[in-house]
Amino acid sequence: MTPIVFLPGMMCDARLFAPQIAALSARHMVSVAPIGGFAAMTELAQDVLQNAPPRFALAGLSMGGILAMEVARLAPERITGLALMDTNPLAELDDVKAKRGPQMEMAQNGQMRAVMREQMIPNYLAEGSDAATLEPLCEDMAEALGSDVFIKQSIALRDRPDQTETLKSYSAPSLVLCGEQDRLCPVARHELMHDLLPNSTLTVLPDAGHLPTLEQPQATTAALTTWLETL
């Protein structure tokens, strides 16, 4: 069966995909690539490619999806299928860029947990999601990665390229998935990716926000399973 490489979102680790790893590992070789070692998307993508199987399915959420598009730009022939979840194909907007500097300064001064708790995590979950469990998990993942990774990832996101042309030229089976209540990467961004990709399926999950892998794990796994069956 096709190996799967998962790419987690900013300040997340393999726990972001724990339900999917548990469900898919029986039939697939599953790995989660760390994405905190470099401050540029291209270098991060090269690192993924250096450590991945010769050919593999690639699934990324949020920053992981942005990175997945860069991997697809560099080596589309190695990727048997692409799953883009709660992500954005466009370069960063100026108003978002403007927030990065103060956030990085806070992280450098030992206040990364405050940035995550006050500015970032409150935007992750849909109404009705299990915030009592998932918000502490997000804090724990960020704490485990640390402020150095936060700063590198912030720079990589700030300086990322537009991937519109990458998606237009990627023809293998693709899944575009998002939570209906995602405030960070709204449904319209996913409709755009679906329109750009020549061979894609769009799945919008109700009662989920930016982290459907944890908010709606069964529905997310079902969509991924259907996509993998097409590869």
Helices and strands as residue ranges (DSSP letters): E 4-7, G 14-17, H 18-24, E 30-32, H 41-51, E 56-61, H 63-74, G 76-78, E 79-85, H 94-108, H 112-115, I 116-120, G 121-123, H 131-145, H 147-158, H 164-169, E 174-179, H 187-196, E 200-205, H 212-215, H 217-228
